Amino acid sequence: MTEHAVVDRFLDAIERADIDHCDAWAPGATLAATVPNWRFHRTGADAIRETYRGWFADPGSFERLRREPVSGGEVVEYDLTWWEDGVPHLAHHVHLLTVADDRIVADVVLCGGRWSAGLLAEMEAADA
């Protein structure tokens, strides 16, 4: 099992905040997202782009990135950092990606939330 080029394109689009130009998804791809206090589904590349356009609106970088090839796809876990309105933020996501014919056909994403620097400091203090 190997890492997939389509996942490279998806991760690059996240970092560059360039979801609109990302061709990672198959036309009928599905997204099943679990976010804080909510869960939702989207079907189709355009609907997924619309969702991710809001999530990844600002260029960022992966503070931590782990990719695990699995049969039929990859599991991707990362901490993404970016600046929003002059404030540093971080998000922790896990994507269970199913890949076929160099396109993502299913993405099950678990999102811990979007945390500003102030909230990150509170979390760090709570861990001490």
Backbone as numpy.savetxt, mean C-alpha at the origin, in Angstrom:
# Nx Ny Nz CAx CAy CAz Cx Cy Cz
9.87 -19.55 -6.27 9.02 -18.37 -6.27 9.92 -17.13 -6.27
9.53 -16.14 -7.04 10.33 -14.92 -7.16 9.45 -13.70 -6.95
10.12 -12.58 -6.71 9.40 -11.32 -6.63 8.90 -10.97 -8.02
7.83 -10.22 -8.11 7.18 -9.91 -9.38 7.46 -8.46 -9.80
7.73 -8.27 -11.10 7.98 -6.93 -11.64 6.78 -6.02 -11.45
5.57 -6.57 -11.52 4.37 -5.74 -11.35 4.31 -5.17 -9.93
4.79 -5.91 -8.96 4.81 -5.40 -7.59 5.86 -4.30 -7.48
6.98 -4.44 -8.19 7.96 -3.35 -8.26 7.31 -2.07 -8.75
6.50 -2.17 -9.81 5.83 -0.99 -10.37 4.85 -0.38 -9.37
4.10 -1.21 -8.69 3.15 -0.74 -7.68 3.88 -0.01 -6.55
4.94 -0.60 -6.02 5.68 0.02 -4.93 6.35 1.32 -5.37
6.84 1.35 -6.59 7.43 2.58 -7.12 6.38 3.69 -7.23
5.18 3.34 -7.68 4.10 4.32 -7.79 3.70 4.85 -6.42
3.73 4.00 -5.41 3.44 4.45 -4.04 4.48 5.49 -3.62
5.75 5.16 -3.76 6.81 6.07 -3.32 6.78 7.40 -4.07
6.47 7.37 -5.35 6.47 8.58 -6.16 5.13 9.32 -6.14
4.13 8.74 -5.45 2.77 9.31 -5.45 2.28 9.45 -6.89
2.46 8.38 -7.67 2.11 8.39 -9.09 1.17 7.24 -9.43
0.16 7.06 -8.62 -0.80 5.97 -8.80 -1.54 6.11 -10.14
-1.82 7.34 -10.57 -2.56 7.54 -11.82 -1.89 6.90 -13.03
-0.56 6.81 -13.02 0.16 6.26 -14.16 0.60 4.81 -13.95
0.15 4.20 -12.88 0.55 2.84 -12.56 -0.34 1.84 -13.30
0.28 0.91 -14.00 -0.45 -0.09 -14.78 -0.43 -1.47 -14.11
-0.36 -1.48 -12.78 -0.16 -2.74 -12.05 -1.37 -3.66 -12.04
-2.59 -3.11 -12.19 -3.79 -3.91 -11.93 -4.42 -4.42 -13.21
-4.91 -5.64 -13.14 -5.72 -6.21 -14.22 -7.05 -5.46 -14.26
-7.71 -5.40 -15.41 -8.98 -4.65 -15.52 -10.01 -5.05 -14.47
-10.13 -6.33 -14.14 -11.12 -6.77 -13.17 -10.56 -7.04 -11.79
-9.42 -6.46 -11.47 -8.76 -6.70 -10.18 -9.69 -6.32 -9.03
-9.46 -6.95 -7.90 -10.25 -6.67 -6.70 -9.35 -6.15 -5.58
-9.92 -5.28 -4.78 -9.28 -4.76 -3.59 -10.20 -5.02 -2.41
-9.68 -5.67 -1.39 -10.40 -5.87 -0.13 -9.55 -5.20 0.94
-10.04 -4.09 1.48 -9.26 -3.29 2.41 -9.87 -3.31 3.80
-8.99 -3.54 4.77 -9.36 -3.40 6.17 -8.57 -2.22 6.71
-9.29 -1.20 7.16 -8.70 0.02 7.68 -9.24 0.24 9.09
-8.68 1.15 9.86 -9.20 1.35 11.22 -10.72 1.60 11.22
-11.41 0.75 11.94 -12.86 0.86 12.14 -13.70 0.71 10.87
-13.13 0.11 9.81 -13.91 -0.02 8.57 -13.31 -1.11 7.71
-14.14 -1.58 6.77 -13.71 -2.55 5.77 -14.48 -2.24 4.51
-13.82 -2.35 3.33 -14.52 -2.10 2.07 -13.88 -2.87 0.93
-14.60 -2.92 -0.19 -14.15 -3.62 -1.40 -14.27 -2.70 -2.60
-13.38 -2.88 -3.56 -13.43 -2.19 -4.84 -13.14 -3.21 -5.93
-13.72 -2.99 -7.10 -13.47 -3.87 -8.24 -13.09 -3.02 -9.44
-12.02 -3.42 -10.10 -11.56 -2.75 -11.31 -10.36 -1.86 -11.04
-9.48 -1.80 -12.04 -8.25 -1.02 -11.91 -8.54 0.44 -11.60
-9.52 1.03 -12.27 -9.82 2.45 -12.04 -10.32 2.71 -10.62
-11.14 1.82 -10.09 -11.64 1.99 -8.73 -10.52 1.83 -7.71
-9.59 0.92 -7.98 -8.44 0.75 -7.08 -7.56 1.99 -7.14
-7.30 2.49 -8.35 -6.51 3.72 -8.48 -7.15 4.88 -7.72
-8.47 4.99 -7.81 -9.17 6.07 -7.12 -8.94 5.99 -5.61
-9.01 4.80 -5.06 -8.77 4.61 -3.63 -7.33 4.94 -3.28
-6.39 4.36 -4.02 -4.98 4.53 -3.70 -4.48 5.95 -4.02
-5.13 6.64 -4.91 -4.75 8.03 -5.19 -4.84 8.86 -3.90
-5.86 8.62 -3.11 -6.00 9.33 -1.84 -5.03 8.84 -0.78
-4.80 7.56 -0.75 -3.89 7.00 0.25 -2.45 7.43 0.02
-2.06 7.48 -1.25 -0.66 7.75 -1.60 -0.56 9.05 -2.38
-1.08 10.13 -1.80 -1.15 11.43 -2.48 0.17 12.19 -2.42
1.02 11.85 -1.46 2.29 12.56 -1.28 3.45 11.60 -1.48
4.52 12.05 -2.14 5.70 11.18 -2.28 6.22 10.78 -0.90
6.71 9.56 -0.82 7.21 9.06 0.45 8.36 8.11 0.24
8.71 7.43 1.30 9.76 6.41 1.21 9.45 5.29 2.19
9.94 4.12 1.84 9.73 2.96 2.70 10.80 2.96 3.78
10.35 3.14 5.01 11.27 3.06 6.13 11.64 1.59 6.37
10.69 0.74 6.11 10.89 -0.71 6.22 10.05 -1.34 5.12
10.63 -2.31 4.42 9.93 -3.00 3.33 10.30 -4.46 3.37
9.28 -5.31 3.40 9.51 -6.76 3.38 8.63 -7.35 2.30
9.23 -8.14 1.42 8.50 -8.81 0.36 8.74 -10.31 0.48
7.65 -11.05 0.53 7.73 -12.50 0.64 6.98 -13.13 -0.52
7.70 -13.70 -1.48 7.01 -14.40 -2.56 6.24 -15.60 -2.01
5.03 -15.78 -2.50 4.20 -16.92 -2.16 3.63 -17.48 -3.46
3.09 -18.65 -3.39 2.50 -19.25 -4.58 1.42 -18.33 -5.14
1.60 -17.87 -6.37 0.60 -17.03 -7.02 0.69 -15.55 -6.70
1.73 -15.12 -5.98 1.81 -13.69 -5.68 2.88 -13.34 -4.68
2.59 -12.32 -3.87 3.53 -11.85 -2.86 2.77 -11.31 -1.66
3.43 -11.37 -0.53 3.00 -10.65 0.67 4.00 -9.51 0.83
3.47 -8.29 0.92 4.31 -7.10 1.05 3.91 -6.38 2.32
4.89 -6.12 3.17 4.66 -5.37 4.40 5.62 -4.18 4.42
5.10 -3.02 4.80 5.99 -1.86 4.84 5.52 -0.83 5.84
6.47 0.02 6.21 6.21 1.27 6.90 6.56 2.35 5.88
5.58 3.15 5.52 5.75 4.22 4.55 5.77 5.55 5.30
6.78 6.38 5.03 6.86 7.70 5.63 6.72 8.76 4.55
6.08 9.89 4.92 5.92 11.01 4.00 5.63 12.27 4.81
5.69 13.41 4.13 5.35 14.69 4.72 4.02 15.15 4.16
3.14 15.58 5.05 1.82 16.06 4.65 1.56 17.37 5.40
1.35 18.44 4.65 1.13 19.76 5.25 2.23 20.12 6.25
3.47 19.77 5.90 4.62 20.11 6.74 4.83 19.23 7.94
4.04 18.15 8.07 4.12 17.25 9.22 4.51 15.86 8.75
5.53 15.24 9.38 5.87 13.87 9.01 4.77 12.89 9.44
4.53 11.90 8.59 3.54 10.85 8.84 4.15 9.48 8.56
3.48 8.45 9.06 3.87 7.06 8.80 2.61 6.22 8.71
2.65 5.22 7.84 1.57 4.23 7.75 2.19 2.84 7.70
1.52 1.88 8.28 1.94 0.48 8.24 0.89 -0.30 7.48
1.29 -0.95 6.39 0.37 -1.74 5.55 0.93 -3.13 5.32
0.02 -4.07 5.11 0.35 -5.40 4.62 -0.57 -5.67 3.44
0.01 -6.04 2.30 -0.74 -6.39 1.10 -0.54 -7.87 0.81
-1.63 -8.59 0.63 -1.60 -9.97 0.15 -1.98 -9.91 -1.33
-0.99 -9.96 -2.18 -1.18 -9.72 -3.62 -1.23 -11.02 -4.39
-2.24 -11.15 -5.24 -2.32 -12.26 -6.19 -1.96 -11.70 -7.56
-1.04 -12.35 -8.25 -0.50 -11.86 -9.51 -0.73 -12.90 -10.60
-1.18 -12.43 -11.78 -1.32 -13.29 -12.95 -1.01 -12.45 -14.19
-0.25 -13.02 -15.11 0.07 -12.34 -16.37 0.61 -10.93 -16.14
1.52 -10.78 -15.20 2.19 -9.51 -14.89 1.21 -8.41 -14.50
0.12 -8.77 -13.83 -0.83 -7.80 -13.30 -1.31 -8.30 -11.93
-1.62 -7.35 -11.07 -2.22 -7.69 -9.78 -3.70 -7.95 -10.04
-4.17 -9.13 -9.66 -5.58 -9.47 -9.87 -6.38 -9.39 -8.57
-5.68 -9.42 -7.43 -6.34 -9.27 -6.13 -5.36 -8.68 -5.14
-5.87 -7.76 -4.32 -5.08 -7.12 -3.28 -5.92 -7.09 -2.01
-5.49 -7.84 -1.02 -6.10 -7.79 0.30 -5.14 -6.96 1.13
-5.57 -5.78 1.55 -4.68 -4.87 2.28 -5.20 -4.65 3.69
-4.27 -4.68 4.62 -4.55 -4.40 6.02 -3.78 -3.13 6.37
-4.52 -2.10 6.75 -3.94 -0.78 7.02 -4.11 -0.45 8.49
-3.00 -0.21 9.16 -3.07 0.14 10.57 -3.50 1.57 10.81
-3.37 2.42 9.81 -3.76 3.81 9.93 -2.67 4.74 9.44
-2.97 6.03 9.49 -2.03 7.10 9.11 -1.73 7.87 10.38
-0.46 7.94 10.74 -0.10 8.52 12.02 0.82 9.72 11.82
0.44 10.83 12.40 1.28 12.04 12.37 2.43 11.88 13.36
3.38 12.80 13.29 4.54 12.76 14.18 4.10 12.80 15.64
3.09 13.61 15.96 2.62 13.70 17.34 2.06 12.37 17.84
1.28 11.71 17.03 0.72 10.43 17.43 1.81 9.36 17.51
2.77 9.40 16.61 3.90 8.46 16.66 4.68 8.64 17.97
4.86 9.88 18.41 5.56 10.14 19.66 4.78 9.57 20.84
3.44 9.70 20.81 2.61 9.12 21.87 2.76 7.60 21.90
2.76 6.97 20.71 2.90 5.51 20.64 4.27 5.07 21.18
5.31 5.83 20.81 6.65 5.50 21.28 6.73 5.61 22.80
6.14 6.66 23.36 6.15 6.84 24.81 5.39 5.72 25.51
4.31 5.25 24.91 3.52 4.17 25.49 4.29 2.85 25.51
5.22 2.69 24.55 6.02 1.46 24.48 7.17 1.46 25.47
7.50 2.62 26.02 8.68 2.73 26.91 8.42 2.11 28.25
